[in-house]
Amino acid sequence: MANLKVDLCGVEFKNPVIAASGTFGFGKEFNEIYDISCLGGISTKGLTLEPRLGNPTPRIAEGDSVILNSVGLQNPGVEAFLREDLAFLREKEIAIIANVAGRTLDDYAGICARLDGLVDMIELNISCPNVKCGGMAFGIRPDSVLEVTRVSKEALLHTPLLVKLSPNVENIAENARAAEKGGADAVSLINTLTGMVIDIERRKPLLANVTGGVSGAGIRPIAVRMVWEVCKAVHIPVIGMGGITCAEDALQFMMAGAAAVQVGTANFTDTLAMPKIIDGLNRWLDAHGIADINEVCGTLQA
């Protein structure tokens, strides 16, 4: 058995496989299927300062090898998470990444300050609309990426900051550099691509919100390319995600430079996807005579 432990910003993960935000809740439902303590970590459902009901239904649509979602950050709020879910995750002895979102810079600073020292890492969802800037997402322009990262980092004294980058931008590497300049300890990517599906009989969008975030196996080549570009552009750790369904997919991201991976949509099609990926990583490393998963990172020859 190879060593699967990875270190991200001083936080030890027992393996590089992390549940992606928005696809795993807070882990309790999946724990009824398997013991989630086998995972490297979990990025929680996106949290806001106050509870949110999310977008109107329908808010899930299927495409070829992808799904679209427009859930709208439905969540119980940060206080409910601290009260009802944090202790459970602590018992599982996995790294806890709190994914957080806001409508204003003050929202981000406030929720970061509330969670500081209570979780292992904080992941900023900067694909959210900035209500003070006409609704443009925080993660679109490098200057806004830098600013939201800066105010969030200033609110943290004890917890490393991870910034989740949107792929719906002109140059994702430039935005990654902005996050690094703003004080990010690491970046994760990619968040969902924007897409839509049309019901041709009704001549209406399938999603009530018209457009939604595209995820699933079909986006993987785009995600791998963006992770490779970002890994060349920054000097901080990168967590890769986007369409990972098996160990071989995860290895592509790690060879491109990612220190760890997040798995999302695959959990919907196979509830045991992540334990299978972890087992697959062990088998691949053993078959190739590699004793440590970290030896794979950044080994792409291109």
KEDRENBA-551011 format. One record per residue (C-alpha): chain; residue in three letters; x, y, z. Coordinates in steps of 0.2 Angstrom, whole numbers. Example, Ala and Ser with C-alpha at 12.3 -4.5 7.8 and 13.67 -1.06 7.14 Angstrom:
BEGIN
<dovo kette="A" rest="ALA" px="62" py="-22" pz="39"/>
<dovo kette="A" rest="SER" px="68" py="-5" pz="36"/>
//
This chain:
BEGIN
<dovo kette="A" rest="MET" px="0" py="0" pz="0"/>
<dovo kette="A" rest="ALA" px="7" py="17" pz="-5"/>
<dovo kette="A" rest="ASN" px="7" py="32" pz="5"/>
<dovo kette="A" rest="LEU" px="-8" py="43" pz="1"/>
<dovo kette="A" rest="LYS" px="-6" py="57" pz="13"/>
<dovo kette="A" rest="VAL" px="-5" py="74" pz="7"/>
<dovo kette="A" rest="ASP" px="-1" py="91" pz="15"/>
<dovo kette="A" rest="LEU" px="-10" py="106" pz="10"/>
<dovo kette="A" rest="CYS" px="-6" py="122" pz="19"/>
<dovo kette="A" rest="GLY" px="-1" py="113" pz="35"/>
<dovo kette="A" rest="VAL" px="-17" py="103" pz="35"/>
<dovo kette="A" rest="GLU" px="-14" py="84" pz="33"/>
<dovo kette="A" rest="PHE" px="-26" py="74" pz="22"/>
<dovo kette="A" rest="LYS" px="-26" py="55" pz="24"/>
<dovo kette="A" rest="ASN" px="-28" py="54" pz="5"/>
<dovo kette="A" rest="PRO" px="-30" py="67" pz="-9"/>
<dovo kette="A" rest="VAL" px="-49" py="63" pz="-12"/>
<dovo kette="A" rest="ILE" px="-60" py="77" pz="-6"/>
<dovo kette="A" rest="ALA" px="-79" py="78" pz="-7"/>
<dovo kette="A" rest="ALA" px="-83" py="93" pz="-18"/>
<dovo kette="A" rest="SER" px="-95" py="107" pz="-11"/>
<dovo kette="A" rest="GLY" px="-113" py="105" pz="-16"/>
<dovo kette="A" rest="THR" px="-113" py="87" pz="-20"/>
<dovo kette="A" rest="PHE" px="-111" py="79" pz="-3"/>
<dovo kette="A" rest="GLY" px="-121" py="90" pz="9"/>
<dovo kette="A" rest="PHE" px="-112" py="89" pz="26"/>
<dovo kette="A" rest="GLY" px="-108" py="70" pz="24"/>
<dovo kette="A" rest="LYS" px="-122" py="62" pz="35"/>
<dovo kette="A" rest="GLU" px="-132" py="55" pz="21"/>
<dovo kette="A" rest="PHE" px="-117" py="47" pz="13"/>
<dovo kette="A" rest="ASN" px="-111" py="40" pz="30"/>
<dovo kette="A" rest="GLU" px="-127" py="29" pz="30"/>
<dovo kette="A" rest="ILE" px="-119" py="21" pz="14"/>
<dovo kette="A" rest="TYR" px="-101" py="20" pz="19"/>
<dovo kette="A" rest="ASP" px="-90" py="26" pz="33"/>
<dovo kette="A" rest="ILE" px="-84" py="43" pz="26"/>
<dovo kette="A" rest="SER" px="-69" py="43" pz="38"/>
<dovo kette="A" rest="CYS" px="-60" py="34" pz="23"/>
<dovo kette="A" rest="LEU" px="-60" py="51" pz="14"/>
<dovo kette="A" rest="GLY" px="-46" py="64" pz="14"/>
<dovo kette="A" rest="GLY" px="-58" py="78" pz="17"/>
<dovo kette="A" rest="ILE" px="-75" py="86" pz="13"/>
<dovo kette="A" rest="SER" px="-79" py="103" pz="6"/>
<dovo kette="A" rest="THR" px="-96" py="107" pz="14"/>
<dovo kette="A" rest="LYS" px="-112" py="113" pz="6"/>
<dovo kette="A" rest="GLY" px="-109" py="131" pz="2"/>
<dovo kette="A" rest="LEU" px="-113" py="141" pz="18"/>
<dovo kette="A" rest="THR" px="-119" py="159" pz="20"/>
<dovo kette="A" rest="LEU" px="-122" py="170" pz="35"/>
<dovo kette="A" rest="GLU" px="-140" py="167" pz="35"/>
<dovo kette="A" rest="PRO" px="-151" py="152" pz="29"/>
<dovo kette="A" rest="ARG" px="-156" py="152" pz="11"/>
<dovo kette="A" rest="LEU" px="-170" py="143" pz="2"/>
<dovo kette="A" rest="GLY" px="-161" py="142" pz="-15"/>
<dovo kette="A" rest="ASN" px="-169" py="145" pz="-32"/>
<dovo kette="A" rest="PRO" px="-186" py="139" pz="-38"/>
<dovo kette="A" rest="THR" px="-188" py="122" pz="-46"/>
<dovo kette="A" rest="PRO" px="-185" py="114" pz="-58"/>
<dovo kette="A" rest="ARG" px="-166" py="117" pz="-54"/>
<dovo kette="A" rest="ILE" px="-158" py="101" pz="-60"/>
<dovo kette="A" rest="ALA" px="-157" py="96" pz="-78"/>
<dovo kette="A" rest="GLU" px="-147" py="82" pz="-87"/>
<dovo kette="A" rest="GLY" px="-137" py="83" pz="-103"/>
<dovo kette="A" rest="ASP" px="-125" py="70" pz="-112"/>
<dovo kette="A" rest="SER" px="-112" py="65" pz="-98"/>
<dovo kette="A" rest="VAL" px="-116" py="81" pz="-88"/>
<dovo kette="A" rest="ILE" px="-129" py="88" pz="-77"/>
<dovo kette="A" rest="LEU" px="-134" py="106" pz="-75"/>
<dovo kette="A" rest="ASN" px="-139" py="113" pz="-58"/>
<dovo kette="A" rest="SER" px="-146" py="130" pz="-52"/>
<dovo kette="A" rest="VAL" px="-149" py="126" pz="-34"/>
<dovo kette="A" rest="GLY" px="-144" py="143" pz="-28"/>
<dovo kette="A" rest="LEU" px="-134" py="140" pz="-13"/>
<dovo kette="A" rest="GLN" px="-148" py="132" pz="-2"/>
<dovo kette="A" rest="ASN" px="-141" py="130" pz="15"/>
<dovo kette="A" rest="PRO" px="-146" py="131" pz="33"/>
<dovo kette="A" rest="GLY" px="-133" py="145" pz="37"/>
<dovo kette="A" rest="VAL" px="-117" py="145" pz="46"/>
<dovo kette="A" rest="GLU" px="-124" py="145" pz="64"/>
<dovo kette="A" rest="ALA" px="-134" py="129" pz="60"/>
<dovo kette="A" rest="PHE" px="-119" py="121" pz="53"/>
<dovo kette="A" rest="LEU" px="-109" py="124" pz="68"/>
<dovo kette="A" rest="ARG" px="-123" py="118" pz="79"/>
<dovo kette="A" rest="GLU" px="-128" py="103" pz="70"/>
<dovo kette="A" rest="ASP" px="-115" py="96" pz="58"/>
<dovo kette="A" rest="LEU" px="-97" py="101" pz="64"/>
<dovo kette="A" rest="ALA" px="-96" py="89" pz="78"/>
<dovo kette="A" rest="PHE" px="-101" py="75" pz="67"/>
<dovo kette="A" rest="LEU" px="-87" py="79" pz="54"/>
<dovo kette="A" rest="ARG" px="-74" py="81" pz="68"/>
<dovo kette="A" rest="GLU" px="-78" py="63" pz="74"/>
<dovo kette="A" rest="LYS" px="-74" py="57" pz="57"/>
<dovo kette="A" rest="GLU" px="-57" py="63" pz="58"/>
<dovo kette="A" rest="ILE" px="-56" py="70" pz="40"/>
<dovo kette="A" rest="ALA" px="-51" py="87" pz="35"/>
<dovo kette="A" rest="ILE" px="-65" py="99" pz="35"/>
<dovo kette="A" rest="ILE" px="-66" py="113" pz="22"/>
<dovo kette="A" rest="ALA" px="-80" py="125" pz="25"/>
<dovo kette="A" rest="ASN" px="-86" py="132" pz="8"/>
<dovo kette="A" rest="VAL" px="-93" py="150" pz="10"/>
<dovo kette="A" rest="ALA" px="-102" py="162" pz="-1"/>
<dovo kette="A" rest="GLY" px="-109" py="180" pz="1"/>
<dovo kette="A" rest="ARG" px="-117" py="194" pz="-8"/>
<dovo kette="A" rest="THR" px="-105" py="208" pz="-2"/>
<dovo kette="A" rest="LEU" px="-87" py="209" pz="4"/>
<dovo kette="A" rest="ASP" px="-93" py="211" pz="21"/>
<dovo kette="A" rest="ASP" px="-103" py="195" pz="20"/>
<dovo kette="A" rest="TYR" px="-87" py="186" pz="15"/>
<dovo kette="A" rest="ALA" px="-77" py="194" pz="29"/>
<dovo kette="A" rest="GLY" px="-90" py="190" pz="42"/>
<dovo kette="A" rest="ILE" px="-92" py="172" pz="38"/>
<dovo kette="A" rest="CYS" px="-74" py="169" pz="38"/>
<dovo kette="A" rest="ALA" px="-72" py="178" pz="55"/>
<dovo kette="A" rest="ARG" px="-85" py="167" pz="62"/>
<dovo kette="A" rest="LEU" px="-77" py="151" pz="56"/>
<dovo kette="A" rest="ASP" px="-59" py="155" pz="59"/>
<dovo kette="A" rest="GLY" px="-51" py="142" pz="70"/>
<dovo kette="A" rest="LEU" px="-66" py="130" pz="69"/>
<dovo kette="A" rest="VAL" px="-63" py="121" pz="53"/>
<dovo kette="A" rest="ASP" px="-47" py="116" pz="44"/>
<dovo kette="A" rest="MET" px="-48" py="126" pz="29"/>
<dovo kette="A" rest="ILE" px="-60" py="139" pz="21"/>
<dovo kette="A" rest="GLU" px="-65" py="138" pz="3"/>
<dovo kette="A" rest="LEU" px="-72" py="154" pz="-5"/>
<dovo kette="A" rest="ASN" px="-85" py="152" pz="-18"/>
<dovo kette="A" rest="ILE" px="-82" py="167" pz="-28"/>
<dovo kette="A" rest="SER" px="-94" py="163" pz="-42"/>
<dovo kette="A" rest="CYS" px="-108" py="172" pz="-33"/>
<dovo kette="A" rest="PRO" px="-115" py="188" pz="-39"/>
<dovo kette="A" rest="ASN" px="-109" py="204" pz="-31"/>
<dovo kette="A" rest="VAL" px="-124" py="214" pz="-27"/>
<dovo kette="A" rest="LYS" px="-114" py="230" pz="-25"/>
<dovo kette="A" rest="CYS" px="-107" py="229" pz="-43"/>
<dovo kette="A" rest="GLY" px="-122" py="225" pz="-53"/>
<dovo kette="A" rest="GLY" px="-123" py="207" pz="-50"/>
<dovo kette="A" rest="MET" px="-106" py="202" pz="-59"/>
<dovo kette="A" rest="ALA" px="-98" py="187" pz="-50"/>
<dovo kette="A" rest="PHE" px="-84" py="191" pz="-38"/>
<dovo kette="A" rest="GLY" px="-73" py="178" pz="-48"/>
<dovo kette="A" rest="ILE" px="-75" py="186" pz="-65"/>
<dovo kette="A" rest="ARG" px="-62" py="200" pz="-65"/>
<dovo kette="A" rest="PRO" px="-44" py="199" pz="-57"/>
<dovo kette="A" rest="ASP" px="-47" py="215" pz="-47"/>
<dovo kette="A" rest="SER" px="-62" py="208" pz="-39"/>
<dovo kette="A" rest="VAL" px="-54" py="191" pz="-36"/>
<dovo kette="A" rest="LEU" px="-40" py="200" pz="-27"/>
<dovo kette="A" rest="GLU" px="-51" py="211" pz="-17"/>
<dovo kette="A" rest="VAL" px="-63" py="197" pz="-10"/>
<dovo kette="A" rest="THR" px="-48" py="186" pz="-6"/>
<dovo kette="A" rest="ARG" px="-39" py="200" pz="3"/>
<dovo kette="A" rest="VAL" px="-54" py="205" pz="14"/>
<dovo kette="A" rest="SER" px="-57" py="186" pz="18"/>
<dovo kette="A" rest="LYS" px="-39" py="183" pz="22"/>
<dovo kette="A" rest="GLU" px="-38" py="198" pz="33"/>
<dovo kette="A" rest="ALA" px="-53" py="191" pz="43"/>
<dovo kette="A" rest="LEU" px="-43" py="174" pz="46"/>
<dovo kette="A" rest="LEU" px="-30" py="172" pz="60"/>
<dovo kette="A" rest="HIS" px="-29" py="153" pz="61"/>
<dovo kette="A" rest="THR" px="-37" py="145" pz="46"/>
<dovo kette="A" rest="PRO" px="-29" py="143" pz="28"/>
<dovo kette="A" rest="LEU" px="-39" py="151" pz="14"/>
<dovo kette="A" rest="LEU" px="-43" py="141" pz="-2"/>
<dovo kette="A" rest="VAL" px="-51" py="151" pz="-17"/>
<dovo kette="A" rest="LYS" px="-62" py="142" pz="-29"/>
<dovo kette="A" rest="LEU" px="-60" py="149" pz="-46"/>
<dovo kette="A" rest="SER" px="-73" py="151" pz="-59"/>
<dovo kette="A" rest="PRO" px="-70" py="144" pz="-77"/>
<dovo kette="A" rest="ASN" px="-81" py="157" pz="-85"/>
<dovo kette="A" rest="VAL" px="-68" py="170" pz="-87"/>
<dovo kette="A" rest="GLU" px="-56" py="176" pz="-100"/>
<dovo kette="A" rest="ASN" px="-40" py="170" pz="-92"/>
<dovo kette="A" rest="ILE" px="-41" py="158" pz="-77"/>
<dovo kette="A" rest="ALA" px="-22" py="159" pz="-74"/>
<dovo kette="A" rest="GLU" px="-23" py="178" pz="-72"/>
<dovo kette="A" rest="ASN" px="-37" py="176" pz="-59"/>
<dovo kette="A" rest="ALA" px="-27" py="163" pz="-50"/>
<dovo kette="A" rest="ARG" px="-12" py="175" pz="-49"/>
<dovo kette="A" rest="ALA" px="-24" py="188" pz="-42"/>
<dovo kette="A" rest="ALA" px="-30" py="176" pz="-28"/>
<dovo kette="A" rest="GLU" px="-12" py="172" pz="-24"/>
<dovo kette="A" rest="LYS" px="-8" py="191" pz="-23"/>
<dovo kette="A" rest="GLY" px="-23" py="193" pz="-12"/>
<dovo kette="A" rest="GLY" px="-17" py="181" pz="1"/>
<dovo kette="A" rest="ALA" px="-24" py="164" pz="-4"/>
<dovo kette="A" rest="ASP" px="-15" py="150" pz="3"/>
<dovo kette="A" rest="ALA" px="-22" py="138" pz="-11"/>
<dovo kette="A" rest="VAL" px="-34" py="138" pz="-25"/>
<dovo kette="A" rest="SER" px="-46" py="125" pz="-31"/>
<dovo kette="A" rest="LEU" px="-54" py="123" pz="-49"/>
<dovo kette="A" rest="ILE" px="-64" py="122" pz="-58"/>
<dovo kette="A" rest="ASN" px="-81" py="128" pz="-52"/>
<dovo kette="A" rest="THR" px="-95" py="124" pz="-64"/>
<dovo kette="A" rest="LEU" px="-97" py="131" pz="-82"/>
<dovo kette="A" rest="THR" px="-112" py="140" pz="-87"/>
<dovo kette="A" rest="GLY" px="-124" py="132" pz="-98"/>
<dovo kette="A" rest="MET" px="-143" py="129" pz="-103"/>
<dovo kette="A" rest="VAL" px="-154" py="115" pz="-109"/>
<dovo kette="A" rest="ILE" px="-170" py="119" pz="-119"/>
<dovo kette="A" rest="ASP" px="-186" py="108" pz="-119"/>
<dovo kette="A" rest="ILE" px="-190" py="109" pz="-138"/>
<dovo kette="A" rest="GLU" px="-208" py="104" pz="-136"/>
<dovo kette="A" rest="ARG" px="-212" py="118" pz="-124"/>
<dovo kette="A" rest="ARG" px="-199" py="130" pz="-131"/>
<dovo kette="A" rest="LYS" px="-193" py="134" pz="-114"/>
<dovo kette="A" rest="PRO" px="-178" py="131" pz="-103"/>
<dovo kette="A" rest="LEU" px="-178" py="116" pz="-92"/>
<dovo kette="A" rest="LEU" px="-171" py="126" pz="-78"/>
<dovo kette="A" rest="ALA" px="-182" py="138" pz="-69"/>
<dovo kette="A" rest="ASN" px="-167" py="150" pz="-68"/>
<dovo kette="A" rest="VAL" px="-164" py="148" pz="-87"/>
<dovo kette="A" rest="THR" px="-145" py="144" pz="-85"/>
<dovo kette="A" rest="GLY" px="-136" py="133" pz="-73"/>
<dovo kette="A" rest="GLY" px="-119" py="126" pz="-69"/>
<dovo kette="A" rest="VAL" px="-113" py="112" pz="-79"/>
<dovo kette="A" rest="SER" px="-103" py="98" pz="-71"/>
<dovo kette="A" rest="GLY" px="-99" py="80" pz="-74"/>
<dovo kette="A" rest="ALA" px="-88" py="69" pz="-84"/>
<dovo kette="A" rest="GLY" px="-90" py="79" pz="-100"/>
<dovo kette="A" rest="ILE" px="-81" py="94" pz="-93"/>
<dovo kette="A" rest="ARG" px="-65" py="85" pz="-88"/>
<dovo kette="A" rest="PRO" px="-54" py="89" pz="-102"/>
<dovo kette="A" rest="ILE" px="-58" py="108" pz="-100"/>
<dovo kette="A" rest="ALA" px="-54" py="106" pz="-81"/>
<dovo kette="A" rest="VAL" px="-38" py="97" pz="-83"/>
<dovo kette="A" rest="ARG" px="-32" py="110" pz="-96"/>
<dovo kette="A" rest="MET" px="-36" py="124" pz="-84"/>
<dovo kette="A" rest="VAL" px="-28" py="116" pz="-69"/>
<dovo kette="A" rest="TRP" px="-12" py="113" pz="-79"/>
<dovo kette="A" rest="GLU" px="-12" py="132" pz="-84"/>
<dovo kette="A" rest="VAL" px="-15" py="137" pz="-66"/>
<dovo kette="A" rest="CYS" px="-2" py="126" pz="-59"/>
<dovo kette="A" rest="LYS" px="11" py="134" pz="-70"/>
<dovo kette="A" rest="ALA" px="5" py="151" pz="-65"/>
<dovo kette="A" rest="VAL" px="5" py="151" pz="-46"/>
<dovo kette="A" rest="HIS" px="17" py="146" pz="-32"/>
<dovo kette="A" rest="ILE" px="3" py="140" pz="-20"/>
<dovo kette="A" rest="PRO" px="-5" py="122" pz="-20"/>
<dovo kette="A" rest="VAL" px="-19" py="118" pz="-32"/>
<dovo kette="A" rest="ILE" px="-34" py="107" pz="-29"/>
<dovo kette="A" rest="GLY" px="-41" py="100" pz="-46"/>
<dovo kette="A" rest="MET" px="-59" py="95" pz="-49"/>
<dovo kette="A" rest="GLY" px="-71" py="94" pz="-64"/>
<dovo kette="A" rest="GLY" px="-78" py="77" pz="-71"/>
<dovo kette="A" rest="ILE" px="-68" py="65" pz="-60"/>
<dovo kette="A" rest="THR" px="-76" py="48" pz="-60"/>
<dovo kette="A" rest="CYS" px="-61" py="36" pz="-57"/>
<dovo kette="A" rest="ALA" px="-43" py="35" pz="-51"/>
<dovo kette="A" rest="GLU" px="-37" py="37" pz="-68"/>
<dovo kette="A" rest="ASP" px="-46" py="54" pz="-70"/>
<dovo kette="A" rest="ALA" px="-39" py="60" pz="-53"/>
<dovo kette="A" rest="LEU" px="-21" py="55" pz="-58"/>
<dovo kette="A" rest="GLN" px="-23" py="66" pz="-74"/>
<dovo kette="A" rest="PHE" px="-26" py="81" pz="-62"/>
<dovo kette="A" rest="MET" px="-12" py="77" pz="-51"/>
<dovo kette="A" rest="MET" px="0" py="74" pz="-65"/>
<dovo kette="A" rest="ALA" px="-5" py="91" pz="-72"/>
<dovo kette="A" rest="GLY" px="1" py="98" pz="-55"/>
<dovo kette="A" rest="ALA" px="-14" py="97" pz="-43"/>
<dovo kette="A" rest="ALA" px="-9" py="92" pz="-25"/>
<dovo kette="A" rest="ALA" px="-27" py="85" pz="-22"/>
<dovo kette="A" rest="VAL" px="-43" py="83" pz="-30"/>
<dovo kette="A" rest="GLN" px="-62" py="85" pz="-27"/>
<dovo kette="A" rest="VAL" px="-75" py="74" pz="-33"/>
<dovo kette="A" rest="GLY" px="-93" py="80" pz="-35"/>
<dovo kette="A" rest="THR" px="-105" py="74" pz="-48"/>
<dovo kette="A" rest="ALA" px="-99" py="56" pz="-48"/>
<dovo kette="A" rest="ASN" px="-106" py="54" pz="-31"/>
<dovo kette="A" rest="PHE" px="-124" py="56" pz="-39"/>
<dovo kette="A" rest="THR" px="-121" py="42" pz="-52"/>
<dovo kette="A" rest="ASP" px="-111" py="31" pz="-40"/>
<dovo kette="A" rest="THR" px="-113" py="33" pz="-21"/>
<dovo kette="A" rest="LEU" px="-97" py="23" pz="-19"/>
<dovo kette="A" rest="ALA" px="-87" py="34" pz="-31"/>
<dovo kette="A" rest="MET" px="-75" py="41" pz="-19"/>
<dovo kette="A" rest="PRO" px="-70" py="25" pz="-10"/>
<dovo kette="A" rest="LYS" px="-68" py="17" pz="-27"/>
<dovo kette="A" rest="ILE" px="-56" py="31" pz="-32"/>
<dovo kette="A" rest="ILE" px="-46" py="29" pz="-17"/>
<dovo kette="A" rest="ASP" px="-44" py="10" pz="-19"/>
<dovo kette="A" rest="GLY" px="-40" py="14" pz="-38"/>
<dovo kette="A" rest="LEU" px="-26" py="26" pz="-33"/>
<dovo kette="A" rest="ASN" px="-18" py="12" pz="-22"/>
<dovo kette="A" rest="ARG" px="-19" py="-1" pz="-35"/>
<dovo kette="A" rest="TRP" px="-11" py="11" pz="-48"/>
<dovo kette="A" rest="LEU" px="3" py="16" pz="-37"/>
<dovo kette="A" rest="ASP" px="7" py="-2" pz="-32"/>
<dovo kette="A" rest="ALA" px="6" py="-7" pz="-50"/>
<dovo kette="A" rest="HIS" px="18" py="6" pz="-55"/>
<dovo kette="A" rest="GLY" px="30" py="4" pz="-41"/>
<dovo kette="A" rest="ILE" px="27" py="21" pz="-33"/>
<dovo kette="A" rest="ALA" px="28" py="22" pz="-15"/>
<dovo kette="A" rest="ASP" px="20" py="40" pz="-12"/>
<dovo kette="A" rest="ILE" px="6" py="48" pz="-21"/>
<dovo kette="A" rest="ASN" px="15" py="65" pz="-20"/>
<dovo kette="A" rest="GLU" px="28" py="58" pz="-32"/>
<dovo kette="A" rest="VAL" px="15" py="59" pz="-46"/>
<dovo kette="A" rest="CYS" px="11" py="77" pz="-44"/>
<dovo kette="A" rest="GLY" px="17" py="89" pz="-58"/>
<dovo kette="A" rest="THR" px="25" py="75" pz="-68"/>
<dovo kette="A" rest="LEU" px="16" py="79" pz="-84"/>
<dovo kette="A" rest="GLN" px="29" py="79" pz="-98"/>
<dovo kette="A" rest="ALA" px="23" py="92" pz="-110"/>
//
